[in-house]
Amino acid sequence: MPAGVDHRCGGWGGSGRCRGQRPRRGGEALARSVRGSGRGPVLIARAPLRLSLAGGGTDLEAYYAKYGGAVVSTSIDKYFYVILTFNDSNHIQVSSSDYRTFYRHSFEGPPIWDGDLSLPKVIIEHFGVWTGLSLFLASQVPPGTGLGSSSTVAVALIKAMSVLCNVRMNRQEVADLACEVEIDRLKMPIGKQDQYAASFGGLNFIQFNPDGVVVEPLRLPDELQAELESRLMLFFTGRSRDSAQILGEQKRSSERNRAGVIEALHVIKSMAIALRNDLIRGEIDSLGDYLHQSWVAKRQLASGITDPWIDQWYQVARDAGARGGKIAGAGGGGFLLLYSERQYQDQVTEALRAQGLNRMDFRFESGGAMVIVNTLLRKARVAAVTHG
C-alpha cells in the first residue's frame, strides 16, 4: 500500500458517521428514516475461500524477500460474508457467528484492538468510521480449517467498507491493504497468497517478489477446468488449528536460513512453477504427484504440520486410490485435500468416512471479492435528499 494513502470515510449519503465528524442534522434524519423502513437497509459483501494447489509457504516474506515465492491457487464457492447495517446508537457493533463473539465500542475512550475481533476492529478504524454501524461476520466454513479464512475476512470487510465509504479500490489495492492490516499492523506471521486469492478470485499463478505481487490468471478451457475441478476432493478432519504457531516456526526457520527448511521451500516453489507450466499446456495429471511431493516436503517446514492421525488418514486415502494430497493451509488439521481420478473417488470417500471424515462438495469460482446486496447506499441517498 503506497505511503500516504488515506481511505478514511468521507461520509456516506450525508450521514457523516465517521471519526472526526459529529453527526449532522441531516445524518440524524437519515438514520431515523433508514431505521423506520421496516427490515432496514443492508450492505452484504463476500469473498471466496481458496485452495492452495502448489507453492504454499513460499509466500512468507522471510522466504520470498530472498528467493522469490510462487503459488498456484484457486478460489472456491465457499464464502465469508460481511453484513453492514446502521444502528440506533453512537456505537460500533461487531459480532461473529464463527467465534460467537460480540464487541461494542462507543469511541468515548481509546478502542482496544485485540481478541478474536481485532481484525475487523482495525479495518473499521482504518476507514475512519466511528459510530452508528453494525457488522455481522459469518463464514460457510469453520475458521482454522486451512482455506484462508482469516485473510478472507479481511478482504471481504475491506471490500464492504470501501463501497460503504465510496472509496474506489481495485483488486490489487484490496489485497495490498489486507496484507498491510494483517502482517504489518497486527503482526500475524502469515503469507500473502490468501489475500490475493480472495480478492482476485479464479485459478491463478501468483508470484511474490520483494518489490510486489504479480497475479497471473490461468484461464483453462472450460472442459479442462471442469475435469480438474472434478478430480479434487476435500474432507473435513473435524479439527481446527491456529496456523500462527506453525507459520511462526516456519518464519523463524526461514529467517535463520535453516538448511532443511529452505531446501524444502525451494522444492515446493519449483512444483508451483512446474504446475503452472503444465496447466498452460493443458496437462492436469501431474497435479496429484505434485501434491504428494509437496506434502512430503511440507512436513519438513515445522513441527505440528502433521501427526499420526493425519498420516493415517492420508495413507488410507492413498491406499483407496487417491494419487496425492495434503492438509490444506499451514497444516495441523482442517481440511484434507486430495487428487483422485473419478473411478476411485467412491472408494476414497467410503474409506475416509469409515475414519470419521466427511467430504465437502465445492466448485471453482472466479468472481473474487464483491458486494452482492446494497440497499444501504440507495436508501441513504434518498434519505439525504429528503431530510438533509
Buried (B, 14 or more C-beta within 10 A) or exposed (E): BEEEEEBBBBBBBBBBBBBEBEBBEBBBBBBEBBBEEEEBBBBBBBBBBBBBBBBBBBBBBBBBBEBEBBBBBBBBBBBBBBBBBBBEBBBBBBBBEBEEEEBEBEBEEEBEBEEBBBBBBBBBBBBBBBBBBBBBBBBBBBBBBBBBBBBBBBBBBBBBBBBBBEBEBEBBBBBBBBBBBBBEBBEBBBBBBBBBBBBBBBBBBBBBEEEEBBBEEBEBEEEEBEEBBEBBBBBBBEBBBBBBBBBBBBBBBBBEEBEEBBEBBEBBBBBBBBBBEBBEEEEBEBBBBBBBBBBBBBBBBBEBBBBEBBEEBBEBBBEBBBBBBBBBBBBBBBBBBBBBBEEBBEBBBEBBEEEEBEBBEBEBBBBBBBBEEBBBBEBBBBBBEEBB
